[in-house]
Amino acid sequence: MSAKRFDDGRGPSQRQLRAGELIRRAMSDVLMRGEHHDPELARHTITVTEVRCSPDLRHATVFVMPLGGREIDQALDALKRARATLRRALARHVTMKYLPDLRFVLDESFDRMDETRRLLSEERVRRDVAHDDAEADGPGDAGKGGPQGD
């Protein structure tokens, strides 16, 4: 057996991506319909942003974000407590040989997007981008062809 069991550096396979998207949609439906019967979990509106499956499809990491980013710890705790119930509800919606074990993780991509927007809006970054655009146009391109040159 190979020493490199899972990570060969190529990223997820089509099978992993397809299974992850199937589970994400089903998990969203289960949470939206309240099929979990957990009053603590029902208090939270949770967005399922992504599901990543292991290569053998035995484990799935479910990335979630509570609405408005409030009460994150309580929402994650409620999801972890209801994990078995959620998995059973998923089994009614998803047809797979083995339904993966679920692990819930806070999706931090929203924070990274906000930080990227903030950085791109800084004056020095806008100035650098404008400078790079001016260099890409080049000084000799202004008089060649186009509507102005006719």
C-alpha positions, -999 to +999 in steps of 0.1 A: +000+000+000+012+035-008+026+057+020+006+087+004-029+076+011-049+107+005-031+139-004-015+138-038-017+176-043-043+175-071-073+187-052-107+171-049-119+146-075-152+151-094-167+124-072-158+143-040-171+176-054-203+160-066-209+142-032-201+174-013-226+195-033-252+168-029-247+168+009-246+206+010-280+209-007-296+182+014-281+196+046-295+231+037-330+215+031-329+196+064-319+227+084-344+249+065-373+225+071-364+219+108-362+181+104-337+179+133-362+184+162-337+203+183-351+235+198-317+250+204-307+245+167-341+258+155-332+292+172-304+297+146-307+304+109-276+286+095-262+289+060-243+258+047-217+273+024-196+243+014-191+206+021-157+190+015-156+152+015-126+130+021-114+109-008-131+078+005-163+098+012-164+085+048-159+120+063-175+153+054-165+188+067-195+210+066-187+248+065-215+268+081-222+304+090-250+315+113-271+344+099-255+377+106-224+360+121-240+361+156-239+335+183-214+314+164-203+293+192-238+284+203-248+275+167-217+253+163-224+236+196-260+229+186-249+215+153-224+192+170-250+180+195-275+173+167-249+156+144-265+121+147-300+134+141-288+155+111-270+125+097-302+104+099-322+132+083-296+134+055-299+096+049-335+102+039-325+127+013-292+114+000-286+080-016-250+069-009-234+036+000-220+052+031-232+085+045-202+104+057-195+113+093-202+150+097-179+176+111-191+212+114-167+241+110-172+278+109-168+292+074-142+321+076-142+329+039-166+358+045-140+374+069-113+369+043-134+385+016-141+415+038-104+419+045-096+416+008-121+443-001-107+466+026-072+461+013-082+468-023-100+500-013-068+515+003-054+545-016-019+531-021-033+498-036-056+517-059-027+539-069-005+508-077-033+493-097-038+525-117+000+527-123+001+491-135-028+497-159-010+528-173+021+507-179+001+480-196-014+505-221+021+517-230+032+551-243+032+541-280-003+527-281-022+561-281-018+569-318-022+535-333-055+525-351-088+526-334-114+553-336-090+581-328-065+572-355-090+572-384 
